[in-house]
Every structure is written in C-alpha cells, then in structure tokens.
Amino acid sequence: TYAVLMDRLGFVLATTLAMFGLFFDPIGRNWLRSILFSLVTTLTSYLVFEVWLRCQLPRGVFPWW
C-alpha cells in the first residue's frame, strides 16, 4: 500500500501518512506527538535520500518539491 501511495501522492505525503499510522497510539490519543514524530521522520528521510545521497524521490502531488 505504501508503494502505491508513494507513486501517486509522492514521497513526502505518503511517508508522512505512513509514519503517522505507525506512531499513532489510539489508547493515548496524542495526535500532536504523532504528527510531530511523523514530520521529523519524513524530513530526516528526505534530507538523507534527496539532499545527501541525491536520489530522486517521487514528487506526486507536489511537482515543485
């Protein structure tokens, strides 16, 4: 599912949604913490692959990204 979403939505949005799904705890219901961790994880992954390693990632709905 993640690979299909990555092709359609792009790396940034698909990874943020996937990480939010992994970090979200329905019992604790701490939305802000889950969103923050998913954004930090996505930003770190983006910087490693796109900037440092210069790998081309799917743009998806953000063609300027």
Backbone as XML, in Angstrom:
<?xml version="1.0"?>
<chain id="A" units="angstrom">
  <residue number="1" name="THR">
    <atom name="N" x="0.821" y="-1.187" z="0.000"/>
    <atom name="CA" x="0.000" y="0.000" z="0.000"/>
    <atom name="C" x="0.871" y="1.258" z="0.000"/>
  </residue>
  <residue number="2" name="TYR">
    <atom name="N" x="1.944" y="1.230" z="0.767"/>
    <atom name="CA" x="2.826" y="2.400" z="0.835"/>
    <atom name="C" x="3.452" y="2.692" z="-0.523"/>
  </residue>
  <residue number="3" name="ALA">
    <atom name="N" x="3.864" y="1.658" z="-1.246"/>
    <atom name="CA" x="4.493" y="1.859" z="-2.560"/>
    <atom name="C" x="3.494" y="2.441" z="-3.558"/>
  </residue>
  <residue number="4" name="VAL">
    <atom name="N" x="2.266" y="2.002" z="-3.515"/>
    <atom name="CA" x="1.240" y="2.539" z="-4.419"/>
    <atom name="C" x="0.953" y="3.993" z="-4.075"/>
  </residue>
  <residue number="5" name="LEU">
    <atom name="N" x="0.838" y="4.283" z="-2.792"/>
    <atom name="CA" x="0.588" y="5.670" z="-2.376"/>
    <atom name="C" x="1.767" y="6.576" z="-2.681"/>
  </residue>
  <residue number="6" name="MET">
    <atom name="N" x="2.975" y="6.046" z="-2.565"/>
    <atom name="CA" x="4.150" y="6.871" z="-2.837"/>
    <atom name="C" x="4.189" y="7.303" z="-4.292"/>
  </residue>
  <residue number="7" name="ASP">
    <atom name="N" x="3.807" y="6.423" z="-5.180"/>
    <atom name="CA" x="3.811" y="6.774" z="-6.593"/>
    <atom name="C" x="2.743" y="7.827" z="-6.907"/>
  </residue>
  <residue number="8" name="ARG">
    <atom name="N" x="1.605" y="7.734" z="-6.267"/>
    <atom name="CA" x="0.508" y="8.663" z="-6.549"/>
    <atom name="C" x="0.599" y="9.964" z="-5.764"/>
  </residue>
  <residue number="9" name="LEU">
    <atom name="N" x="0.911" y="9.870" z="-4.467"/>
    <atom name="CA" x="0.930" y="11.059" z="-3.617"/>
    <atom name="C" x="2.292" y="11.716" z="-3.528"/>
  </residue>
  <residue number="10" name="GLY">
    <atom name="N" x="3.339" y="10.941" z="-3.744"/>
    <atom name="CA" x="4.687" y="11.453" z="-3.602"/>
    <atom name="C" x="5.303" y="10.980" z="-2.298"/>
  </residue>
  <residue number="11" name="PHE">
    <atom name="N" x="6.620" y="11.082" z="-2.238"/>
    <atom name="CA" x="7.353" y="10.587" z="-1.076"/>
    <atom name="C" x="6.961" y="11.310" z="0.203"/>
  </residue>
  <residue number="12" name="VAL">
    <atom name="N" x="6.898" y="12.612" z="0.164"/>
    <atom name="CA" x="6.679" y="13.401" z="1.381"/>
    <atom name="C" x="5.322" y="13.092" z="2.000"/>
  </residue>
  <residue number="13" name="LEU">
    <atom name="N" x="4.282" y="13.146" z="1.220"/>
    <atom name="CA" x="2.940" y="12.932" z="1.756"/>
    <atom name="C" x="2.710" y="11.478" z="2.143"/>
  </residue>
  <residue number="14" name="ALA">
    <atom name="N" x="3.135" y="10.534" z="1.313"/>
    <atom name="CA" x="2.943" y="9.117" z="1.623"/>
    <atom name="C" x="3.728" y="8.692" z="2.853"/>
  </residue>
  <residue number="15" name="THR">
    <atom name="N" x="4.952" y="9.188" z="2.987"/>
    <atom name="CA" x="5.767" y="8.834" z="4.141"/>
    <atom name="C" x="5.215" y="9.461" z="5.415"/>
  </residue>
  <residue number="16" name="THR">
    <atom name="N" x="4.737" y="10.686" z="5.325"/>
    <atom name="CA" x="4.138" y="11.330" z="6.496"/>
    <atom name="C" x="2.908" y="10.565" z="6.964"/>
  </residue>
  <residue number="17" name="LEU">
    <atom name="N" x="2.057" y="10.151" z="6.034"/>
    <atom name="CA" x="0.867" y="9.382" z="6.409"/>
    <atom name="C" x="1.230" y="8.018" z="6.981"/>
  </residue>
  <residue number="18" name="ALA">
    <atom name="N" x="2.208" y="7.358" z="6.376"/>
    <atom name="CA" x="2.629" y="6.043" z="6.869"/>
    <atom name="C" x="3.233" y="6.154" z="8.266"/>
  </residue>
  <residue number="19" name="MET">
    <atom name="N" x="4.082" y="7.146" z="8.481"/>
    <atom name="CA" x="4.695" y="7.312" z="9.790"/>
    <atom name="C" x="3.664" y="7.708" z="10.837"/>
  </residue>
  <residue number="20" name="PHE">
    <atom name="N" x="2.689" y="8.510" z="10.450"/>
    <atom name="CA" x="1.620" y="8.858" z="11.391"/>
    <atom name="C" x="0.863" y="7.601" z="11.805"/>
  </residue>
  <residue number="21" name="GLY">
    <atom name="N" x="0.589" y="6.726" z="10.842"/>
    <atom name="CA" x="-0.092" y="5.476" z="11.163"/>
    <atom name="C" x="0.712" y="4.592" z="12.084"/>
  </residue>
  <residue number="22" name="LEU">
    <atom name="N" x="2.019" y="4.618" z="11.942"/>
    <atom name="CA" x="2.872" y="3.809" z="12.814"/>
    <atom name="C" x="3.040" y="4.420" z="14.206"/>
  </residue>
  <residue number="23" name="PHE">
    <atom name="N" x="3.110" y="5.736" z="14.283"/>
    <atom name="CA" x="3.342" y="6.392" z="15.563"/>
    <atom name="C" x="2.068" y="6.635" z="16.375"/>
  </residue>
  <residue number="24" name="PHE">
    <atom name="N" x="0.908" y="6.618" z="15.734"/>
    <atom name="CA" x="-0.332" y="6.947" z="16.433"/>
    <atom name="C" x="-0.708" y="5.845" z="17.415"/>
  </residue>
  <residue number="25" name="ASP">
    <atom name="N" x="-1.014" y="6.246" z="18.620"/>
    <atom name="CA" x="-1.444" y="5.328" z="19.673"/>
    <atom name="C" x="-2.902" y="5.642" z="19.997"/>
  </residue>
  <residue number="26" name="PRO">
    <atom name="N" x="-3.833" y="4.776" z="19.587"/>
    <atom name="CA" x="-5.239" y="5.095" z="19.831"/>
    <atom name="C" x="-5.615" y="5.140" z="21.313"/>
  </residue>
  <residue number="27" name="ILE">
    <atom name="N" x="-4.868" y="4.457" z="22.147"/>
    <atom name="CA" x="-5.174" y="4.483" z="23.582"/>
    <atom name="C" x="-4.728" y="5.811" z="24.192"/>
  </residue>
  <residue number="28" name="GLY">
    <atom name="N" x="-3.522" y="6.269" z="23.836"/>
    <atom name="CA" x="-3.019" y="7.535" z="24.356"/>
    <atom name="C" x="-3.652" y="8.737" z="23.695"/>
  </residue>
  <residue number="29" name="ARG">
    <atom name="N" x="-4.037" y="8.579" z="22.441"/>
    <atom name="CA" x="-4.691" y="9.640" z="21.655"/>
    <atom name="C" x="-3.917" y="10.949" z="21.657"/>
  </residue>
  <residue number="30" name="ASN">
    <atom name="N" x="-2.621" y="10.843" z="21.499"/>
    <atom name="CA" x="-1.785" y="12.030" z="21.449"/>
    <atom name="C" x="-1.489" y="12.356" z="19.977"/>
  </residue>
  <residue number="31" name="TRP">
    <atom name="N" x="-2.399" y="13.085" z="19.341"/>
    <atom name="CA" x="-2.293" y="13.408" z="17.915"/>
    <atom name="C" x="-1.090" y="14.280" z="17.625"/>
  </residue>
  <residue number="32" name="LEU">
    <atom name="N" x="-0.855" y="15.269" z="18.440"/>
    <atom name="CA" x="0.216" y="16.220" z="18.191"/>
    <atom name="C" x="1.580" y="15.536" z="18.204"/>
  </residue>
  <residue number="33" name="ARG">
    <atom name="N" x="1.797" y="14.653" z="19.137"/>
    <atom name="CA" x="3.062" y="13.929" z="19.213"/>
    <atom name="C" x="3.259" y="13.038" z="17.992"/>
  </residue>
  <residue number="34" name="SER">
    <atom name="N" x="2.204" y="12.368" z="17.555"/>
    <atom name="CA" x="2.284" y="11.505" z="16.381"/>
    <atom name="C" x="2.577" y="12.312" z="15.119"/>
  </residue>
  <residue number="35" name="ILE">
    <atom name="N" x="1.930" y="13.447" z="14.980"/>
    <atom name="CA" x="2.168" y="14.307" z="13.816"/>
    <atom name="C" x="3.595" y="14.851" z="13.838"/>
  </residue>
  <residue number="36" name="LEU">
    <atom name="N" x="4.051" y="15.280" z="14.990"/>
    <atom name="CA" x="5.409" y="15.816" z="15.110"/>
    <atom name="C" x="6.455" y="14.763" z="14.761"/>
  </residue>
  <residue number="37" name="PHE">
    <atom name="N" x="6.334" y="13.559" z="15.314"/>
    <atom name="CA" x="7.289" y="12.495" z="15.028"/>
    <atom name="C" x="7.255" y="12.077" z="13.562"/>
  </residue>
  <residue number="38" name="SER">
    <atom name="N" x="6.061" y="12.045" z="12.971"/>
    <atom name="CA" x="5.975" y="11.660" z="11.560"/>
    <atom name="C" x="6.601" y="12.723" z="10.660"/>
  </residue>
  <residue number="39" name="LEU">
    <atom name="N" x="6.437" y="13.986" z="10.994"/>
    <atom name="CA" x="7.059" y="15.052" z="10.200"/>
    <atom name="C" x="8.580" y="15.055" z="10.348"/>
  </residue>
  <residue number="40" name="VAL">
    <atom name="N" x="9.063" y="14.825" z="11.556"/>
    <atom name="CA" x="10.515" y="14.780" z="11.774"/>
    <atom name="C" x="11.124" y="13.590" z="11.026"/>
  </residue>
  <residue number="41" name="THR">
    <atom name="N" x="10.468" y="12.443" z="11.076"/>
    <atom name="CA" x="10.949" y="11.261" z="10.369"/>
    <atom name="C" x="10.954" y="11.482" z="8.864"/>
  </residue>
  <residue number="42" name="THR">
    <atom name="N" x="9.903" y="12.083" z="8.337"/>
    <atom name="CA" x="9.822" y="12.358" z="6.905"/>
    <atom name="C" x="10.893" y="13.356" z="6.480"/>
  </residue>
  <residue number="43" name="LEU">
    <atom name="N" x="11.075" y="14.407" z="7.246"/>
    <atom name="CA" x="12.094" y="15.405" z="6.921"/>
    <atom name="C" x="13.493" y="14.801" z="6.955"/>
  </residue>
  <residue number="44" name="THR">
    <atom name="N" x="13.768" y="13.990" z="7.952"/>
    <atom name="CA" x="15.073" y="13.345" z="8.042"/>
    <atom name="C" x="15.309" y="12.407" z="6.867"/>
  </residue>
  <residue number="45" name="SER">
    <atom name="N" x="14.317" y="11.612" z="6.530"/>
    <atom name="CA" x="14.438" y="10.694" z="5.385"/>
    <atom name="C" x="14.626" y="11.465" z="4.088"/>
  </residue>
  <residue number="46" name="TYR">
    <atom name="N" x="13.883" y="12.551" z="3.933"/>
    <atom name="CA" x="14.010" y="13.370" z="2.731"/>
    <atom name="C" x="15.410" y="13.958" z="2.619"/>
  </residue>
  <residue number="47" name="LEU">
    <atom name="N" x="15.924" y="14.483" z="3.716"/>
    <atom name="CA" x="17.265" y="15.069" z="3.680"/>
    <atom name="C" x="18.337" y="14.027" z="3.378"/>
  </residue>
  <residue number="48" name="VAL">
    <atom name="N" x="18.207" y="12.843" z="3.935"/>
    <atom name="CA" x="19.192" y="11.793" z="3.684"/>
    <atom name="C" x="19.166" y="11.361" z="2.224"/>
  </residue>
  <residue number="49" name="PHE">
    <atom name="N" x="17.989" y="11.050" z="1.699"/>
    <atom name="CA" x="17.913" y="10.485" z="0.354"/>
    <atom name="C" x="17.998" y="11.533" z="-0.754"/>
  </residue>
  <residue number="50" name="GLU">
    <atom name="N" x="17.296" y="12.637" z="-0.612"/>
    <atom name="CA" x="17.240" y="13.628" z="-1.690"/>
    <atom name="C" x="18.453" y="14.557" z="-1.685"/>
  </residue>
  <residue number="51" name="VAL">
    <atom name="N" x="18.852" y="15.025" z="-0.533"/>
    <atom name="CA" x="19.921" y="16.016" z="-0.455"/>
    <atom name="C" x="21.298" y="15.349" z="-0.349"/>
  </residue>
  <residue number="52" name="TRP">
    <atom name="N" x="21.450" y="14.455" z="0.614"/>
    <atom name="CA" x="22.765" y="13.874" z="0.866"/>
    <atom name="C" x="23.138" y="12.823" z="-0.176"/>
  </residue>
  <residue number="53" name="LEU">
    <atom name="N" x="22.243" y="11.870" z="-0.447"/>
    <atom name="CA" x="22.539" y="10.800" z="-1.405"/>
    <atom name="C" x="22.158" y="11.148" z="-2.842"/>
  </residue>
  <residue number="54" name="ARG">
    <atom name="N" x="21.411" y="12.228" z="-3.019"/>
    <atom name="CA" x="20.965" y="12.706" z="-4.333"/>
    <atom name="C" x="20.179" y="11.651" z="-5.116"/>
  </residue>
  <residue number="55" name="CYS">
    <atom name="N" x="19.286" y="10.962" z="-4.417"/>
    <atom name="CA" x="18.371" y="10.003" z="-5.050"/>
    <atom name="C" x="17.100" y="10.753" z="-5.428"/>
  </residue>
  <residue number="56" name="GLN">
    <atom name="N" x="16.562" y="10.428" z="-6.579"/>
    <atom name="CA" x="15.330" y="11.077" z="-6.999"/>
    <atom name="C" x="14.144" y="10.347" z="-6.384"/>
  </residue>
  <residue number="57" name="LEU">
    <atom name="N" x="13.330" y="11.080" z="-5.632"/>
    <atom name="CA" x="12.157" y="10.510" z="-4.986"/>
    <atom name="C" x="10.907" y="10.934" z="-5.754"/>
  </residue>
  <residue number="58" name="PRO">
    <atom name="N" x="9.834" y="10.142" z="-5.684"/>
    <atom name="CA" x="8.596" y="10.510" z="-6.388"/>
    <atom name="C" x="8.044" y="11.842" z="-5.887"/>
  </residue>
  <residue number="59" name="ARG">
    <atom name="N" x="7.684" y="12.712" z="-6.810"/>
    <atom name="CA" x="7.159" y="14.034" z="-6.465"/>
    <atom name="C" x="5.678" y="13.984" z="-6.123"/>
  </residue>
  <residue number="60" name="GLY">
    <atom name="N" x="4.896" y="13.203" z="-6.859"/>
    <atom name="CA" x="3.472" y="13.068" z="-6.582"/>
    <atom name="C" x="2.699" y="14.345" z="-6.802"/>
  </residue>
  <residue number="61" name="VAL">
    <atom name="N" x="1.931" y="14.761" z="-5.809"/>
    <atom name="CA" x="1.066" y="15.936" z="-5.938"/>
    <atom name="C" x="1.828" y="17.249" z="-5.761"/>
  </residue>
  <residue number="62" name="PHE">
    <atom name="N" x="3.109" y="17.160" z="-5.371"/>
    <atom name="CA" x="3.942" y="18.351" z="-5.227"/>
    <atom name="C" x="5.027" y="18.342" z="-6.304"/>
  </residue>
  <residue number="63" name="PRO">
    <atom name="N" x="4.737" y="18.768" z="-7.534"/>
    <atom name="CA" x="5.739" y="18.696" z="-8.600"/>
    <atom name="C" x="6.921" y="19.644" z="-8.393"/>
  </residue>
  <residue number="64" name="TRP">
    <atom name="N" x="6.754" y="20.694" z="-7.607"/>
    <atom name="CA" x="7.841" y="21.636" z="-7.377"/>
    <atom name="C" x="8.791" y="21.166" z="-6.276"/>
  </residue>
  <residue number="65" name="TRP">
    <atom name="N" x="8.401" y="20.160" z="-5.512"/>
    <atom name="CA" x="9.173" y="19.716" z="-4.361"/>
    <atom name="C" x="10.421" y="19.023" z="-4.795"/>
  </residue>
</chain>
